[in-house]
Amino acid sequence: MILVTGAGGQLGSDVCATLKAQNRPYLGIDVDALDLTDEAAVQAFFADHIDITAVIHCAAYTAVDKAQDDFETCTKVNVLGTTYLASCCSDIPFLYISSDYIFGSDGNLPLETTDPAAPQSVYAKSKYAGELAVEALCRKFYVVRTSWVFGEKDTNFIATILRLADTHDTLRVVCDQIGAPTYSRHLAALLCDMIESGKYGVYHATNEGACSWFELAQYILKAEGKSVTVLPVTTESYGAKAPRPHNSRLSKKSLDENGFSRLPPWQDAVNEYLERRKNL
Ligand SMILES: NC(=O)c1ccc[n+]([C@@H]2O[C@H](COP(=O)([O-])OP(=O)(O)OC[C@H]3O[C@@H](n4cnc5c(N)ncnc54)[C@H](OP(=O)(O)O)[C@@H]3O)[C@@H](O)[C@H]2O)c1
């Protein structure tokens, strides 16, 4: 049975839906079922569930700006929680989701899995520390770094832009961070292919192509026929609390080399999401 943490979150809910559609045995849990920051509870959970054969670890503290003022909770969930979980999984496949934010790059080339990490924010440092814990504790690990995830949860960037478009004439959106929007449904399908493949290692997985947040906002608003003015602003003038890398382009070489299919272009992913959103 595959254990999925963060089952109530964007990615975790799509991983569970994918496994269900594939008729594969899984158990999706959230903080109510198991608080990952409680070491004794994590150990007791694994003692009670000896049929767990693999883990897809989607749970995380993901409030990037809030984390700057909440180092303790962010570190507890992303570093300690991951460590407690990984400690119980030394011999079973363990898939950890990480982030483009572990890089601190200003360049414009796609980042390889082997490029040096340079996490800048509290959140980014916690995600990178989580990677190191998994690599140290699990023999059969996958680390999958992704970026700019959107899914059915209504707090994602696309949903936020559409909500703001209904109440504002003008939106200011950052134009100097370049990355790839990633649809959680597409990523979930890849993770479910990967988890029992035995092709352990570090991967980058996002929808194909790259854009800025500004370009993404323009694309969404045009697709939805909203006539709102979008102003491009720099990261500096936008002034978010947490620093973010300018270059979030991730190379997919490791996916290619291991025979995994790349995800569809980000525009197709956004179109699919917008279409499904209409039926929610
Ligand atoms: N979102 C992005 O843009 C992005 C980009 C790159 C990488 N990632 C990574 O992708 C993964 C999935 O992200 P997501 O967007 O699906 O996040 P999400 O929607 O915020 O889901 C995270 C889940 O983790 C749960 N959780 C938090 N603290 C927990 C605890 N102590 N014990 C057990 N569960 C806990 C949350 O429960 P509550 O809701 O009840 O707190 C939530 O269900 C994460 O590892 C994230 O770091 C995300």
Ligand as a Chemical Component Dictionary entry (heavy atoms), coordinates in Angstrom:
data_LIG
# 
_chem_comp.id                   LIG 
_chem_comp.type                 NON-POLYMER 
_chem_comp.pdbx_formal_charge   0 
_chem_comp.three_letter_code    LIG 
# 
loop_
_chem_comp_atom.comp_id 
_chem_comp_atom.atom_id 
_chem_comp_atom.alt_atom_id 
_chem_comp_atom.type_symbol 
_chem_comp_atom.charge 
_chem_comp_atom.model_Cartn_x 
_chem_comp_atom.model_Cartn_y 
_chem_comp_atom.model_Cartn_z 
_chem_comp_atom.pdbx_ordinal 
LIG N1  N1  N 0  2.695  24.987 -4.235 1  
LIG C1  C1  C 0  3.787  25.226 -4.952 2  
LIG O1  O1  O 0  3.850  26.152 -5.749 3  
LIG C2  C2  C 0  4.989  24.324 -4.809 4  
LIG C3  C3  C 0  6.143  24.580 -5.584 5  
LIG C4  C4  C 0  7.249  23.736 -5.457 6  
LIG C5  C5  C 0  7.203  22.667 -4.583 7  
LIG N2  N2  N 1  6.079  22.466 -3.828 8  
LIG C6  C6  C 0  6.054  21.307 -2.900 9  
LIG O2  O2  O 0  5.056  20.403 -3.361 10 
LIG C7  C7  C 0  4.489  19.710 -2.250 11 
LIG C8  C8  C 0  2.974  19.808 -2.317 12 
LIG O3  O3  O 0  2.593  21.184 -2.270 13 
LIG P1  P1  P 0  1.070  21.637 -2.319 14 
LIG O4  O4  O 0  1.006  22.848 -3.171 15 
LIG O5  O5  O -1 0.218  20.470 -2.606 16 
LIG O6  O6  O 0  0.880  22.073 -0.784 17 
LIG P2  P2  P 0  -0.476 22.291 0.035  18 
LIG O7  O7  O 0  -1.642 22.370 -0.853 19 
LIG O8  O8  O 0  -0.182 23.409 0.991  20 
LIG O9  O9  O 0  -0.592 20.929 0.862  21 
LIG C9  C9  C 0  0.267  20.609 1.924  22 
LIG C10 C10 C 0  -0.452 19.647 2.835  23 
LIG O10 O10 O 0  0.408  19.312 3.933  24 
LIG C11 C11 C 0  -0.395 19.270 5.113  25 
LIG N3  N3  N 0  0.386  19.479 6.322  26 
LIG C12 C12 C 0  0.886  20.634 6.813  27 
LIG N4  N4  N 0  1.459  20.435 8.001  28 
LIG C13 C13 C 0  1.344  19.111 8.286  29 
LIG C14 C14 C 0  1.715  18.300 9.392  30 
LIG N5  N5  N 0  2.351  18.798 10.458 31 
LIG N6  N6  N 0  1.424  16.980 9.371  32 
LIG C15 C15 C 0  0.753  16.450 8.311  33 
LIG N7  N7  N 0  0.354  17.175 7.231  34 
LIG C16 C16 C 0  0.645  18.488 7.228  35 
LIG C17 C17 C 0  -1.386 20.398 4.896  36 
LIG O11 O11 O 0  -2.477 20.273 5.772  37 
LIG P3  P3  P 0  -3.247 21.641 6.235  38 
LIG O12 O12 O 0  -3.801 22.232 4.981  39 
LIG O13 O13 O 0  -4.278 21.115 7.171  40 
LIG O14 O14 O 0  -2.212 22.497 6.881  41 
LIG C18 C18 C 0  -1.745 20.223 3.431  42 
LIG O15 O15 O 0  -2.790 19.290 3.266  43 
LIG C19 C19 C 0  5.135  20.326 -1.001 44 
LIG O16 O16 O 0  6.236  19.526 -0.631 45 
LIG C20 C20 C 0  5.650  21.664 -1.483 46 
LIG O17 O17 O 0  6.744  22.108 -0.716 47 
LIG C21 C21 C 0  4.969  23.244 -3.935 48 
# 
loop_
_chem_comp_bond.comp_id 
_chem_comp_bond.atom_id_1 
_chem_comp_bond.atom_id_2 
_chem_comp_bond.value_order 
_chem_comp_bond.pdbx_ordinal 
LIG N1  C1  SING 1  
LIG C1  O1  DOUB 2  
LIG C1  C2  SING 3  
LIG C2  C3  SING 4  
LIG C2  C21 DOUB 5  
LIG C3  C4  DOUB 6  
LIG C4  C5  SING 7  
LIG C5  N2  DOUB 8  
LIG N2  C6  SING 9  
LIG N2  C21 SING 10 
LIG C6  O2  SING 11 
LIG C6  C20 SING 12 
LIG O2  C7  SING 13 
LIG C7  C8  SING 14 
LIG C7  C19 SING 15 
LIG C8  O3  SING 16 
LIG O3  P1  SING 17 
LIG P1  O4  DOUB 18 
LIG P1  O5  SING 19 
LIG P1  O6  SING 20 
LIG O6  P2  SING 21 
LIG P2  O7  DOUB 22 
LIG P2  O8  SING 23 
LIG P2  O9  SING 24 
LIG O9  C9  SING 25 
LIG C9  C10 SING 26 
LIG C10 O10 SING 27 
LIG C10 C18 SING 28 
LIG O10 C11 SING 29 
LIG C11 N3  SING 30 
LIG C11 C17 SING 31 
LIG N3  C12 SING 32 
LIG N3  C16 SING 33 
LIG C12 N4  DOUB 34 
LIG N4  C13 SING 35 
LIG C13 C14 SING 36 
LIG C13 C16 DOUB 37 
LIG C14 N5  SING 38 
LIG C14 N6  DOUB 39 
LIG N6  C15 SING 40 
LIG C15 N7  DOUB 41 
LIG N7  C16 SING 42 
LIG C17 O11 SING 43 
LIG C17 C18 SING 44 
LIG O11 P3  SING 45 
LIG P3  O12 DOUB 46 
LIG P3  O13 SING 47 
LIG P3  O14 SING 48 
LIG C18 O15 SING 49 
LIG C19 O16 SING 50 
LIG C19 C20 SING 51 
LIG C20 O17 SING 52 
# 
